[in-house]
Amino acid sequence: MDDTSQKIVDATMSLIRDKGYVATTTKDIAHLAGVNECTLFRKFKNKKDIVLHGMEQEKWRADVTPEIFQNVTWNLRSDLEMYMNAYMDRITPDFVNLSIGLRAPQLYEETASLIMKIPQAFLDSLIEYFHEMDRRGKISHPDYESLAMQIFSSTFGYTFLSASFHQNLSKVTRLDFIKSSVDIFVKGLSDGTV
């Protein structure tokens, strides 16, 4: 991709992150990219085309893949903390806001499968981890998918709310939240209540 096209993609994704897809105009994109609208339309078919090119770039999607969850120690507490931290390291407030903008009805059909790769990588990796923990005799639970959904939902919820409201909604720090969530989960699993 040439420099001008990259500037257009970067401007588009930044504006969608800050204003949303609908509120972002091609005039805004051209202005922020430092090009005229004619140049924008010579490089891309339309605004949606720019977004789809942006979503192909690693810099505009969170790098959440199963590989980031490979540093397991087979200790449930430390491994769950690692999962939550790895996700939160990559799903920044900027990325949360961008992903909200990418859910616009005008784009959703094309972006949904790309957005869904992030939670799917987390869930698939965690389900596989729980299977292996069971095989090793370290946990016993018949529904690994539900266990994974509990951890993911908690992680996603904290990340989304922190990105949306910063510390205005809750003063609980990320570190305290992760430790407390994992403690509750591990205790519930050992008591048979999870």
C-alpha positions in Angstrom: 0.0 0.0 0.0 1.4 3.4 -1.0 1.9 6.2 1.6 -1.2 8.2 0.4 -3.4 5.1 0.7 -2.0 4.4 4.1 -2.7 8.0 5.3 -6.3 7.6 4.1 -6.7 4.3 5.9 -5.2 5.6 9.1 -7.4 8.8 9.0 -10.5 6.7 8.4 -9.9 4.3 11.2 -8.9 7.1 13.6 -12.1 9.0 12.8 -14.3 5.9 13.1 -12.6 5.2 16.5 -13.4 8.8 17.6 -16.7 9.6 15.9 -18.2 6.3 14.7 -18.7 5.1 11.1 -21.9 7.1 10.3 -20.5 10.4 11.6 -17.3 10.0 9.6 -17.5 11.6 6.2 -15.2 11.3 3.2 -14.6 15.0 3.5 -13.4 14.5 7.1 -11.2 11.6 6.0 -9.6 13.6 3.1 -9.0 16.5 5.4 -7.3 14.4 8.2 -5.3 12.5 5.6 -4.1 15.7 3.9 -5.6 14.8 0.5 -8.5 15.9 -1.5 -11.6 13.8 -1.9 -10.8 13.0 -5.5 -7.6 11.3 -4.4 -9.5 9.3 -1.8 -11.9 8.0 -4.5 -9.0 7.2 -6.9 -7.5 5.0 -4.2 -10.7 3.4 -2.8 -14.2 2.7 -4.0 -15.9 4.2 -1.0 -15.7 4.6 2.8 -16.5 1.0 3.4 -13.7 -0.1 1.1 -11.3 2.0 3.1 -12.5 0.4 6.4 -12.1 -3.1 5.0 -8.6 -2.4 3.9 -7.9 -1.0 7.4 -9.2 -4.2 9.0 -6.7 -6.2 7.1 -3.9 -4.4 8.8 -2.5 -5.6 12.1 -2.2 -2.1 13.4 -6.0 -1.7 13.2 -7.0 -5.0 14.7 -6.1 -6.3 18.1 -3.5 -9.0 17.9 -5.5 -11.5 19.9 -4.6 -15.0 18.6 -4.3 -18.3 20.3 -0.5 -17.9 20.3 -0.6 -15.1 23.0 -2.1 -17.6 25.4 0.6 -20.3 25.1 2.6 -19.3 28.2 0.7 -21.6 30.5 2.2 -23.1 33.7 -0.8 -25.5 34.4 -1.5 -23.5 37.5 -5.1 -22.5 37.2 -4.8 -19.2 39.2 -1.7 -17.9 37.4 -2.9 -19.1 34.0 -6.3 -17.4 34.2 -4.5 -14.2 35.3 -2.3 -14.5 32.2 -5.3 -15.0 29.9 -7.0 -11.9 31.3 -3.9 -9.8 31.2 -3.0 -10.8 27.7 -6.4 -9.8 26.5 -6.5 -6.5 28.3 -3.0 -5.7 27.1 -4.3 -5.8 23.5 -7.8 -4.6 23.8 -7.1 -1.0 24.6 -9.7 1.8 25.0 -8.8 2.9 21.5 -9.5 -0.6 20.1 -12.8 -0.8 22.1 -14.0 2.5 20.6 -12.9 1.4 17.1 -14.7 -1.9 17.4 -17.9 -0.1 18.5 -17.6 2.1 15.4 -17.1 -1.0 13.2 -20.4 -2.4 14.4 -22.4 0.1 12.4 -25.3 -1.5 10.5 -23.8 -0.3 7.2 -20.6 -2.4 7.9 -21.6 -5.1 10.2 -22.1 -7.8 7.6 -18.6 -7.4 6.4 -16.9 -6.7 9.8 -18.7 -9.1 12.1 -16.6 -12.1 11.3 -13.4 -10.1 11.6 -14.4 -8.6 15.0 -15.5 -12.1 16.2 -12.0 -13.5 15.7 -10.9 -11.8 18.9 -13.3 -13.4 21.4 -13.2 -16.7 19.4 -9.4 -16.9 19.8 -9.8 -16.3 23.6 -12.6 -18.8 24.0 -11.1 -21.5 21.8 -7.7 -21.3 23.6 -9.3 -21.3 27.0 -11.6 -24.2 26.2 -8.6 -26.2 25.0 -6.8 -25.2 28.2 -9.7 -26.4 30.4 -9.8 -29.7 28.5 -6.0 -30.2 29.2 -6.4 -29.2 32.8 -9.1 -31.8 33.2 -7.0 -34.4 31.4 -4.2 -33.6 33.9 -6.6 -34.1 36.8 -6.3 -30.5 37.9 -10.0 -29.5 37.4 -13.2 -31.5 36.9 -16.1 -29.8 35.1 -18.3 -31.1 32.3 -18.9 -27.8 30.5 -15.6 -26.2 29.4 -17.4 -23.7 27.1 -19.4 -22.3 29.9 -16.3 -21.9 32.1 -14.5 -20.1 29.2 -17.5 -17.9 28.7 -17.5 -16.9 32.4 -13.8 -15.8 32.2 -14.2 -14.1 28.9 -17.4 -12.3 29.9 -15.8 -11.0 33.0 -12.7 -9.9 31.1 -14.6 -8.3 28.3 -17.0 -6.5 30.7 -14.2 -4.9 32.7 -12.3 -3.9 29.5 -15.4 -2.4 27.8 -16.6 -0.5 30.9 -13.1 0.8 31.6 -12.7 2.0 28.0 -16.1 3.6 28.2 -16.1 5.2 31.6 -12.4 5.1 32.7 -12.3 5.1 36.5 -15.6 7.0 36.8 -17.8 3.9 37.1 -15.6 1.9 39.5 -12.3 2.6 41.2 -11.3 -1.1 41.1 -7.9 -1.3 39.3 -7.3 -3.8 36.6 -4.8 -5.8 38.8 -7.3 -6.0 41.7 -10.1 -6.9 39.3 -8.2 -9.7 37.8 -7.0 -11.1 41.1 -10.5 -10.9 42.6 -12.2 -12.5 39.6 -9.7 -15.3 39.4 -10.0 -15.9 43.2 -13.8 -16.1 43.0 -13.7 -18.4 39.9 -11.1 -20.8 41.4 -12.9 -20.9 44.7 -16.2 -21.6 42.9 -14.7 -24.3 40.8 -13.1 -26.0 43.8 -16.4 -25.8 45.7 -18.3 -27.1 42.8 -20.4 -23.9 42.5 -19.0 -22.8 39.1 
